[in-house]
């Protein structure tokens, strides 16, 4: 009997869990194939801390070749050009097609609107995260070449990610003794930063930003980005040699090539079982999918919480069995890295900004990503043996 083939398109938070589980609990009579544009996956929760020199670059990365080898999975480094749903194949421009019996899509998202300004020399989109830090460092080095006046960095987008990037970038500059030579501004079309958090948390975040000299330009959409400036919708021009684009999530272009039903933003439309409404063989997880019955914000916490549901449902689909529904929680613990050895914690009506909050965040993040870091697991076991 010919083996079935489970294909993972993109190895983000949710799909990486499937690979990690495969080592000890593979689906009987099934082979696993992973497809990725990049040789590593980046854990988004640790990106700001890595920028702020709290972690090494390697600590936030997952080596997909090593992970797949340990699991006995096949890894293909290529970019898909579409799906042939009739024959059940993933298509490529520079690789032979890959057949699937079940397909899980987890290719993440891109910041909304960045492509409009793609030609600007100053622009640094936050995604793909695998290349964000090298791209940012290159832009900062170019801006720092002229030491006659402070370099100006603009961060477009007022969400939690933008706040963390601003504060951790400032920490990086302080450690490099560049803080007097770099000024940082956040631009958001919303009336406040960190929209969606409680008023108390927002006030505390605004106080932290102000105390560290980071200015917030709120209620103004950025309409144009040039090589050395940006413009807002009221016509104001702001000098900026580096523009970090960290707006809300938009569907990556690849999703429009797959021939699957999408929501009004271009993400794959799914049922509560995480299956595409177009083809039950196809699952979409993390930012890539939207459960039309119960949509949630595009946040990494939901991608992580989909792991057990995806694992069960792939097993059920390929081996026979009943499906589970993903029912997202309405609230969850939020931890925001403030770049000063502390984190801001929000849970329900509780807000705290303490060092222990950063220690908790670091413990959660490192514990999660270490599950997928093969070399780190080997090193840890060797240390225990010694």
N, C-alpha and C positions, 0 to 999 in steps of 0.2 A: 504494500500500500504506500503510495507516494506521500511524503511528508507535507504537511501544510506549512505555509509561510506567513508569519506575523511580521509586518514591516512597521518600523517606527520612523516617521518622517520628522526630523528634528528631535534632539535629545535634550529637552529642557527639563524643568523640575519634575514633571509628571512622568514623562517617558523614561527618564533616567531611573526612576524607581522600578520600572518594569525590567530594565536591564539588570539592575542590582539584584532583584528577586530571582532572575532567571538562573543564576548560579546554583541556587539551592532548591528552587521550585519551578522548573521549566514546565511548559504545557506539553503533555505527552503527545508524541507524534507531530511535533511542530518545530520548525526552525525559526530563528530570530535574525532579522536583518535590520540594521540601523543606518539611517541616511542623515548626513549632516554636512553643512557647508564648511564647518570648522572642525579642527582636530580636538578642540577643547570646548567644554561648556563652562559658562561663567555663572557663579551664584550671585544673583542680583543683590541679595541682602548684605553681602560683604564688599560690594563695589565701592561705596563711599568710604568705608573704613580703610580699604586698600589705597584709595586716593589720599587719605589722611595719614598714611604711613603707619597705621595700626596693625596691618597684616601685610605679609609678602604677597606678591602677585600669584605665586603658586598656591597659596592657601585658599584662594577663592575659585580656583580652577579645577575642573574634572577632566582628566586625561581619558578621552573617549576610546582611544585605541586600547589602552590598558584595561579599561572597564569592560569593553566588549570581549577582549581576549579572555579575561577571567570568567565571563559568563558563557563563553562558547558561542558568541554571536558574531555575525558578519558585519563589518563596518564599511560603508561606502561614503567617501568624501566627494560629494558632488551636489549640484543644485538641480532640483527637478524642474522640468519644463511643462509638467501637467500630468493628468491622469487619463488613462483609457479605462473608463468604468465598465465598458462592455466586456473587455477581456480581463479586467482586474489587474492592471499594470501601472506602475509608476514610471513615467517617461523622463528621459534626459536628453540634452543636446549632445553630450560628450561621453555617454555611458550607455551600455545596453539596458533595455527596460527590465524592471524587476517586478515579478508577479507577486501578488498578495492574496491571501485568503481573508486577512483582516489587516486594517491599516489604522494606525493612531498618529494623528497629526498634532505636533506640538512645536510649531515654529515661532511662537512668541508674537510680538507686535513691534511696531516702529513708532517713534514719536510723531504725533499728528502735525502735518504741515511743513515738515522739514524740506521736502523735495522742491517746494516753491522757491527756496533760497539756496538750492544745492550748488549754484555756481559761485557763491560768495566765498572768498578765500578765508574769511573769519569763522565760517560755520563748522561746528563740531557736534553732529547728532550724537546723543547718548547711546544709541544703538547702531550697529551691533555692539553689544557690551564686550565681546571678545577683543575688539580692537580699540575700544574707547580710550583707555589710559594712554597707549602709545600715540594715538592721534592728538589727544589733548596735550600731552607733554611736548609734542612737536610744535603745536601752535603756541604754547606758552614760551618755549625757547625762542621762537621767532619774535614774539612780542617783547621778550626780555632783552633782545639784542640792542634795543634803543633804551638806554638807562637814563636818558635826560628827563623823563617824566614817568609817572606811574603807568603801568599797563592796566587797561580797563577790561574786565571780564564781565560779560552779560550772560545771565542764565535765563532762558526763556521758558516759562512754565512755573506755576506757583505751587505745585503739589509737594508731597513729602519728599519725593526723590530730589527735587530741585533744592529744597532746603538742606537736605543732607549733603548734597554735592557742594553747595555754597559753603557750608560750615567746615566740611572736611577739606575742601580746597584751601580755605583760609588756614587751617591747621598745617597743611602741607607747606604753604608759603611761609608760615611762621617757623617751621622746622628748618626750612631752607634759607631762613633769614631774608625772605623776599616780601614779607607782609607790608612793608612801607612802600614797596614798588608795585604792588598790585591792589586795585580796588575792585570790589565785586558788587554787582547790582542784580536783583531779581525782577523780572518783568512778568506780570500775570494779568490776564484779562478779567480774572475774578476780583472781587472786592477785597479779598484777604488771601494770604498764603494758607497752605494746608487746608483748603476747603474740604468740608466733610468731617473734620475733627471737631471736638466740642469747643464752644467759645472760650472756655478756660484754657484749653490746650493751645488754641490759636493765639490768645493773648500772651501766653508764656513763650511761644515760638517767636512772636514778634519782638518781645523783650530781648530774647537771646540774640536775634539777628541785629537789633539796634545796638546792643551792648558791644557787639563785635564789629560795628562799622559797616554792616552790610545793608545797603539801602533797598527798599522794596518799592517798585513803581507798580501800583495796583490799578485795576480798572481800565487798563490800556492794552489793547491787542497789538502785537508787533506785526506791522504790515510789510516791512521791507528790511532786508539785511544786505548791507554792502560789505566791501572788503575791510573797512575801518570804522563802520558805524551801523546803527540800526535806527529805524523810524517806527513810531507808534501811530495809531489811528488818529490821534489829535494833531498830527503833523510835527511833533517834536522829534528832533534828531539827537541821538546819544552816541558819543564816541565809544567804540569798542573794538579792540583788536582780536578778541576771542569771544565767540558767541556759542555758548553751549545750549543746544536745543533739547529740552527735556519736558516737552508738553505731554498731554495725555495720550493714551494708546490709540493707534490707528492700525488697520489691517496691513500686513506686509503685502507687497505686490504679488507674491507667489500664490496667495489664496484665491486671487481672481482668475488664476490659470487652471484651477482644478475642476471646474464644471460642477461645483457643489452649491446648493442653496446657501445664501448668506443672510445675515441681518442687515439692517439699513446702514451699517458702518463697514460692511465688507468682511466681517468675521463669519466663520462657518456656523450655520444654524443647526443646533442639535436638540435632541430630546433630553430628558432628565437622566437617561442612561448614558449620555455623552456620545450617542450615535448621530451621525449626520441624518438630516431629514430627507436627503436625496438617496443615500445608499447605506443600508444598515451595516455593511462591512467596514464602513469608515467611521472612526471615532475622532473627535476633535477636543483637545484638552488645553488647560491653561488659558492664556490670552487668545489662542487661535480659535476657540469655540465660544459660542454664546448659547446658553440654554434659554430658548425663547419663552418658556413658561416661568422661569425664575432667573432673569439676568442679574449678574453681580458686577461690581467694579472689576476692572482688569488689574488684579493684584496677585502677587506671588503666593500669598497665603492660600488662595483658593486653588491654585495649581497644585500645591502640596497636599491639600485636603482631598483632592480628587484621586490621589494615588490609590488608595484601597478600592475605591469604586471602579476605577479603570482596570485594575488588576483582576478583580472578580469578574467583571463583565467581559473582558477578553477571554478569560478561561471559559465562561459560560457560553459565549458565542462560538468558540472553536471546538468545545467539547460537549456542548449541550448542557442546558441548565437555565435557571431563571435569572433575570437581570436585576441588579440593584439600581435604585435611583439616587442621584446626588442631590442632597438637600442642604444648600449652603447655610451656614449660620449667619444671623443678621449682624452680629458684632464679634469682634475678636481683639486680642491683645495687640496693641500697636507700640512699637519701639523705634524711636527716631534717634539716630546717631547725631549728636550735636558737636562732634569734633573736638571735644575738650576733655575726653576721658569720662564723659557722662552721656546718658541717653535720656530722652523724654519718653516716659511711659504713659500710655492712656489705656485704661480698661474700664468700660462703662463710664461712670461719673468720676473716676479716680484719675488724677493727673499728678505725676511726680517727675522731677528732674534731678537725678542723683547718679552717683558713680555706680551704685549697685545695679541700677537699671542698665547701664552699659555692660556691666559684667554679666547680667542675665542675658542680654541680647547676644553678646559674644558667645556665651555658652550654647545658646540655642542654635546660632548660625554655624558654629564650628561642629557641633554635634550632627547637624543635618548634612553638611557638605562632606564630612569625613566618611560617611557611609559609602560614598562613591569614589573616594580617592584611594585607589588600589595600593599605591606605593606607601601612603601614610598608614594604611591598615597593616601592611607587611612590617613597616618600621616599628609600629606599636607592638605587634605580636613578638617581634624579635627582642624589644626592650623588656617585655614582660618575661620572656624566656630567660633572659640574662639576669 
